[in-house]
Structure formats: C-alpha cells, structure tokens
Amino acid sequence: MAGPVPGARAEIMASPRRRKPTGNVIEIGGVQVEPGSRRTVDLPVAQLYTRAPLTMPVHVVNGSRPGPTLFVCAAVHGDELNGVEIIRRLLRLKRLDSLRGTLLAVPIVNVHGFLDLSRYLPDRRDLNRSFPGSGKGSIAARLAYLFGNEIVRRADCGIDIHTGAIHRRNLPQIRANLDDEQTLALARAFEVPVLINANLRDGSLREYAAEHGIPMLLYEAGEALRFDERAIRGGLKGVVNVMRELGMVAATRRGHQRLDPVIASGTSWVRAPGSGILRAHVNPGERVRRGQPLGVIGDAFGETEFEVESPFAGLVIGRSQLPLVHEGDALFNIARFEDAKGAAETVEEFRTEIDALQISSHGAEPPVV
C-alpha cells in the first residue's frame, strides 16, 4: 500500500479526531483547565486598603498529552525582573502548542513587592524565608501558603528565577541540591556555565519543595531592577532545555556541542577591608589568581588607597555594582574550581552561544538594552 503523499500526514495529525486530548484536567484556584488548552488564572492575594483587589496571575498551559507538571516562577523577590521577561518569552514559543504535560508559569509571585519595586513585602519580610507559610499568618506567610498549595504542590519539579540583590550583579548560575541525581541531571540540562551545590535555607522555596519531594532549580543571573539580555536569553534557553529533558517538548537537532557546566567546590564573598570609593577591576565571569587585586578603595582626594585582593584562585560569579562601600560590605563573590581556567573557558563558550542565539521561532527578538 502506498504511503501518504507529502503534506498529508501533517493534515491528518492536525485533525481533531487524531489529536483528541489524552491529558488530565488541571485545577488552579478552583478554575479547571482542560487538556489542550491554556488559561490565565488570577489567584486572590489580598485586598489593598484602597479596596482594590490584588491577585497573583498564573498562566496554565495544559498539554493535550500527559506528561510532567513544571512550575516556572519569578519575582519571589519583587525587584528581580529578569525572570518576568524570561517567562513572557517562554509563553510566546510555538513549541508550547505541542506540549506534553503542564506548565504553570507565574511571572510575578511577590505582587506586593513588584508594585513597590521592593525585594520585600509590606511587612518587611522576605517571602523566600516564609515557607510553608500559613493561611492565617502575616502577609508573607499567607502569600507563601497560597503559592505553595496552589502551585508548588501540584508540580513534579520547578524552576525559580532570581537575580542578584540591588546593586549586585550575578553571573548566570544554577543553585540546587546537586547531591540528588535527578536535580543534578536537570541542572546540567539547563546549560549555564556554573553550578553551585547550595545548602537549603530555612523557610526558602527550595526547602519547601524539597520537603515535598519536588526537584527544583534556582537560576541566578543579572541584578535587581534591571534587564540583562544575556541573562534573559540564557534563562529562556535553560528553561526550554529542562522541558526537553523532562520530555515536555520535542528534542531538536543540536547545531553545537552541548555545554558542559562546571561545579564549584565552594564560594566566598570578599568584603571591603575599609570604607571609601571602590574602583573595581574585575567583572563576573573573569578568572582571578590568589592575591590578584580585584579593585582599589580610596577616598575622594586620592590621599588614601588600599587594594582588595582575592584570597584564592577562582572565578568571579558576582560583584557589587555600587562604588560607595563601607567596611565589611560584600564586594566580590568568588567561586572555587578544580580547574579555574576551564571554568573561565566555559563562561566564554556560554557567552558566545547566547550572543548568537535566536530567541523567537520567527527570528531573534530585539534585545532589551
């Protein structure tokens, strides 16, 4: 029997009878999302003192075929914006039309802080130290409780997107429990240059996920209140790579060798030995030697100056962007590696690939500047 003519198979596959959804109905906030559909659900967070309602928007993409459930969230700290743009670009990808499983995308978790351009909530609490929370607790506790029960506990794994704090810039990196084989596999699949086996912090989202057996990655890149195009492109690529690893989207032919991340053996902040004005000499991603000057701190007249030196060889993975420093301020975050030269080469390989990356299925989006 002759095979189908060219183009016929695509037409048959697009037929509603052949594409009958086989996935599961997903319920978020009492709203049901059928297989093969997508919907934005507004989870009630609070009522402001102006009587205006405040909600946490959740975009649910429920694939027509069964598969894992992945949550991707950003702005747990309300001033960390790169993840908001990463999720926007993610939701525009055409490959989500053939998704297996379910994507729960939450671009703005800390809606209070996002409105105030603040890392924290109105009660000055850190949401990422407030899990599991409570339905009758503080503002932070209630928000943590809502996010944990409606999003995290419905997922099989998760990706939490962060940046450095205000006036701090981070090299793209994954922080996760790398002692867990499944988490390590997902971290490698993300394909950022540096992986850090980070301890769980009390009350953190990662600790909460771990207690419920949910593997989770924390992606750090860029700085608060700023868009960073490399960080955004790297994050989008990484999320899609993890979805491929989970079998949620189809694997594509790779035109390049897979990036092999390097695992840091430890990290340490170099602090200011005195107060003054910092002239930094190194940026995130640069290799440093033990004793190498990282910058100079002096006064406004040039009468007093002293160098800030690296205490060991490694790679700069974060630094302060603010030249004005007090004694004891964290200035440079240095990661140790067995092969610091190889780590620096991996960073350069990552940057070269990201700079050439095509983001949209219709071509590259104009970069944010």
N, C-alpha and C positions, 0 to 999 in steps of 0.2 A: 504494500500500500504506500502510495506516495506521501511524503511529508507535507506539512503546511507550506504555503507559499510565503515568501518573505513578508514580514509585517503582520501575518495572520495571527501568529502566536501572541503578539502584544495586544492585538484586538481582543482575542479570546480571554487573555488574562485580565483585561480591563472590564470584562463583563461582570455585572453584579452577581450573576449566579455562580461564577467561578471564584469571585472574591468575597463570598459570604463570610462575614466576620466570625472568627472562632475564639476570640479573646474573651476576657472577663469584663463585666461591668465594674467600673471604679466609682466609689462614692467618697467625695470630699466635702466636708461641711454640709452634709445632708443632700448634696447635689449629685445625681448619678450621671456618669459619662459613659456612653455606650462604646463598645469596641468599634474601631474605625472612625472615631470622631475626636474632636478636640474642643475644649471649652475653658474659659476663664472663670474661676470661682472666687468670689470675694469673701474671705473669712473675716467675720466681725472681730475686731480687736478691742475697740473701746469707743466711748462717746466723749468727744472733746468738751471742754467747758463752754464752747460756743454752741453746743448741741449738735454739731456736725459729726456724723459717724466716721470712724476710722477703720479701714479694712486692710487686710493683707491679701493682695492679689496672687492667685495661684493659677498658672496655666497648665492644664492637664491635656497631654497628648496620649490618647489611648489607642494603641495599635490594633489593627484588625486581627492580628495573630498573637497567640500567647507568647509570653516572654517575661523577663525580669522587670521589676519596677525600680527605677532610678530616680532619686531626687537630686536636683541641682539647685543650690541656693546661693544668694549673695546678700551683701549689706546686713549681715548679722551685726556688724558694726556700721552704724548708719552713715558714716562718712567715707566708706570704702566703696568706690564707684565702678571700678573696672569690671566687676562681676555682673553689674546691671547691663552693661553693654555686651558682655560675652553672652549672656542669656538672650538678649534681644536678637543677636546674630544667629544664635543656635536655633531659635524658634522660626527663623526665616528659611532654614535649609530645606530644600525639596526632598532630601532623603528621609525626612520625618514622615513623608506620605506613605512610606512602606515600613514603618516602624514595627518591630516585634516587641511586645510588652508595653510598658507605660513609662512616660516621662512626666515627672512632677517638677515643674520649673517655677521657682519662687525668686524673682529678681530682687525683691526688697523685703527682707524679713523684719528688720527693725524699722518699721514705718515711722515711729516717733522720731528716732534719731535722724532718719533720712530727711524729714521735713525741717529739722533744726540744724542740719549739716553737722551733726554731732556723733561721735563714736558711741555715746551712751544713751540711756533712756532718760525721761524727765526726772526720775528719782535718782539719777546719777549712778545707777547700777549698770554693770557690764552684762549684756544678755548672754555672752559666751562664758559666763561664770554663774549662770542662774538656772541651769537644767538640773533636775527634771521639771522644776517649777511647781506651781500649784494654781488651781483654778480659783482660789480664794486668797492668794498672796499679793505681793507687790505688783507694780506694773510689769517689771521684768519677769517675775515669777509667772504671771498669767500669760505673758506672750510666749515664754519658753514652754509652758504647759500646752498651749494651743498648737504651737509648731511641732512639738514632739509627738502629740497624739494624732494630729490630723495629717502630718506629712511623714515624719521620720519613721514611725512605727508601721506605716503602710508600705515601706520601701524594703528592697533587698540589699541596696547599697546606696551610697550618697557621695556627692562632691560639694564641699563648702568652699566658696571662693572669697579670698581675702586680699588685702594689700598691706603694705607697711602702715604704721600709725602716721599721724600727721607729722610732716617734716621728716619722714623716714622713707627711703626707697629700698625695695627688696628685689633681688634677682629672682626671676621665675624659679620656683622650687615647690616640691611636694613635701608636706609633713604628714606622717602617718605612722601607724604601728607596723613597721616593716618586719617584725617577727612573725606576723601572721602571713602565711603563704598566699592566700587569696588577695589580701590587701597589697602585698608586695607585687603580685602579678599586675594588678590594676595600676599601681604606682609606676611600674616600668612602662606599661602601655601608654600612660599619659604623655611620656616623652618630653619631659623637661630636663634640663641638664643636671640638676641636683636633687637628690632625695635625702630627707632627714628623718631618722628614726626618732620621732618626738614622743616624749612622755605624755601621758594623758593628764590634763589639768582638771582639778576638782570643779565640777559644775559646768564643764565645757560641753559643747555639742558632740565632740568626738567621744568623750567619756560616756555620754548618754547613749550614743549609737552603739558603742562597744558593749555596754551592759545589756543591750537587746540583740546582740549578735549580728550587727549590721556593719559590714566593712565600709570604711569612709576615708576619703582623701581630703586633705586641706591644701588648696592651691594658694600660694602666696606670690604676689608679683606687683611691682609698682608702689605707689604711695597714695595716701588718703587724699580725697578731694581733687584728684587729678586723673585724667585718662592717660593711659600709656599704650600706644598702638602695639608695640611688641608684646606686652603683657596680655593684651586682649587677644591678639592673633594666636599666641601660644596657648592661652586658656581655651579658646574655641577649638583649636586643633586637638588639645588634650582631652576635652570632654568627648568629642567625636571618637577619638581613639579608644577611650574607655567603653563607649557604647558599642564599638566594633568588637572589643574584647569580650563583652557580655553577650554578643550575638544579637543586639538590638537593631543594628543597621548592618547592611551588607559590607563585607570587606571589599576594598578596591585595590586594583593593581598599584603597587608602590613604584614610583619612579626613582626612588632613592633608598639607600640603606637605612634601616631603622636606627634611630638614635638610641644609643645605649647610655642611660643615665649613670652617674656616679653617686655612690652613697657616702655621705660624710660620716667620719668617725666621731665627730663632736663639733660643737660650735661654741663661740665665746665672744662677748662684746668687749671691745676695747674702750675704756672710759677716759674721759678728759682728766689729765693729771692736774689741771688748774683751770681757772676761768679766763676768758678772753674771746678773741675773734679767730675762728678756725679757717685756715686755708687748706682745704683737703686736696690730696694729691692722687687719690685712687677712687675708682668707681666700682659698683657691684659688677662682678664677673672677672675682675682682674686678679691675677696671681700675685701673691706677696711672699717675700722671704722673711725669715726670722730677723728681727732688728731693723727691717726696712722702714724708713719714715713714711707714715700714712698721711701726715699733714703737719702743719705748724700752727700753734696757738700763740697769739701775741696780743699786745694792746694796740689801740688806735694810733699811737705815735711811733711804733716800731722800736720802742725802748726796751721792751721785754719780750722775748720769744723763746719757746721751747718746743721740741719735736714730740709728736705722738708716734710711737714705734709699734710694729707688730710683734707680739710676744712669741709667735711661732709662724712657721710656714703654712700657707693655705690659700684660700680663695675668699675674696670679699663677697659676701652674699647679701649685705645690707649696709646702709650708712645713713647718717643724719644729713639732711639737706639744709639745715639751718646753721649759718656760720657763727651765730652767737651762742656760746657754750658756758655752762657753769662747771666747776669742778665736780667730777663724778658723773656727768652726762654720758650716756651711751653714744658713741660716735661711729664705730665701725664694727660690723658683725663678721667675724672670720670663721670659716669652716675648715676643719682639718680633713685631709685625704691622704690615703696611702701614696697616691700619685697626683700631686697638685698640678703638675704640668699637663697630665692627661685630662684633669678636670677642667682646666682653662681651655684646652682644645675642644672639649665637649661643649662648653659655653659658646665658643666661636662657631662651631658647627650648627648649634641651635639658632643662633642669631642669623646666620647666612640663610638657613632654611626658612625661618619665619619672615625675613625680609622679602623673600621671593614667593611667599605663599599666596595662593588665590583663595580668598575668603568665600565669596558668593559663588553659587552654581552658575551665575551669569557673568562671572568675572569678578575682579577684586573690587571691594567697596573702597571709596575714597578713604584714606586713612584719617583718623582723628589727629589733630595737631594742637 
